[in-house]
Amino acid sequence: MDGGEAYRVMRKEKPDVRIVLMTAYYTDAIVQEAQRDEGVDVFFKPLAIEEIAAFLRDTKKHSPTARSR
């Protein structure tokens, strides 16, 4: 199963799950499809550590299971 197939299966099985895709290919049809989907974040390689860190902070902040410390 490639990333495109995994994306489609996850979206079908768990439509509310947040999906993260990483790719080096900007023109893939699956990337274009995923970018139109609000529940998907697409990162392009090479990745900047600051970009990943900001994404993880945002995800934790908006997580329904996040606990305050």
C-alpha positions in Angstrom: 0.0 0.0 0.0 1.4 3.4 -0.9 0.7 6.7 0.8 -2.1 7.6 -1.5 -3.9 4.3 -0.8 -3.3 4.7 2.9 -4.8 8.2 2.8 -7.9 7.0 1.1 -8.4 4.1 3.4 -7.9 6.2 6.5 -10.3 8.9 5.2 -12.9 6.2 4.5 -12.5 4.3 7.8 -12.0 7.3 10.1 -13.3 10.4 8.4 -12.6 12.6 11.4 -9.0 11.6 11.9 -6.3 14.2 11.2 -3.9 13.0 8.5 -0.3 14.0 7.9 1.4 13.3 4.6 5.1 13.9 3.8 6.3 13.9 0.2 9.1 15.2 -2.0 6.8 15.3 -5.0 4.8 18.5 -5.3 2.8 17.4 -8.4 1.4 14.1 -7.3 -2.4 13.9 -7.8 -2.7 12.5 -4.2 -1.0 15.6 -2.8 -3.3 17.9 -4.7 -6.3 15.8 -3.5 -5.1 15.9 0.1 -4.5 19.6 0.0 -8.2 20.2 -0.7 -9.1 18.1 2.3 -9.3 20.2 5.5 -8.3 17.3 7.8 -5.0 16.8 6.0 -1.6 18.5 6.5 1.0 18.0 3.8 4.7 18.6 4.4 7.2 18.7 1.6 10.7 17.4 1.9 13.2 18.6 2.9 11.5 19.4 6.1 12.3 22.4 8.4 12.4 21.4 12.0 10.6 24.7 12.9 7.7 23.7 10.6 7.3 20.3 12.3 7.6 21.8 15.8 4.9 24.4 15.1 2.6 21.7 13.7 3.0 19.6 16.7 2.4 22.5 19.1 -0.7 23.4 17.2 -1.9 19.8 17.1 -1.5 19.4 20.9 -3.2 22.7 21.6 -6.3 21.8 19.6 -6.4 18.1 20.6 -9.7 17.2 22.3 -7.6 14.9 24.7 -5.0 17.5 25.5 -4.6 18.1 29.3 -3.4 21.3 30.9 -0.4 21.0 33.1 
